[in-house]
Amino acid sequence: MRYAIVVEKAENNYSAYVPDLPGCIATGCTIEETEREIREAIEFHIEGLIEGGLSVPQPASIVQYIEIAA
């Protein structure tokens, strides 16, 4: 599966979340570290859903950039 992630710059690090998996978050000192951590978090989150007998949400979020004149 291919899930969209959102990476945000925080004051001293980066954080990421998965819109299609509420509660699935990760942090890291760099973007690369944050991406590694969110990948592991997604896998762990899905394993927990399956073990709990819950359905795994299908990826549905769409990510696009919109350019505007500012």
WOPE-V500700 format. One record per backbone hydrogen bond with DSSP energy under -1.0 kcal/mol. NH is the residue of the N-H (numbers start at 1). CO is the residue of the C=O. E is the energy in kcal/mol with one decimal. If there is no record, write none. Layout:
NH | CO | E
NH | CO | E
This chain:
6 | 17 | -2.5
8 | 15 | -3.3
10 | 13 | -3.0
14 | 28 | -2.9
15 | 8 | -2.5
16 | 26 | -2.7
17 | 6 | -1.8
18 | 24 | -1.4
21 | 18 | -1.9
24 | 21 | -2.3
26 | 16 | -1.9
28 | 14 | -2.0
34 | 30 | -2.3
35 | 31 | -2.5
36 | 32 | -2.1
37 | 33 | -2.6
38 | 34 | -2.5
39 | 35 | -1.9
40 | 36 | -2.0
41 | 37 | -2.3
42 | 38 | -2.6
43 | 39 | -2.1
44 | 40 | -2.5
45 | 41 | -2.8
46 | 42 | -2.6
47 | 43 | -2.3
48 | 44 | -2.2
49 | 45 | -2.1
50 | 46 | -2.4
51 | 47 | -2.8
52 | 48 | -1.9
53 | 50 | -1.7
54 | 49 | -2.9
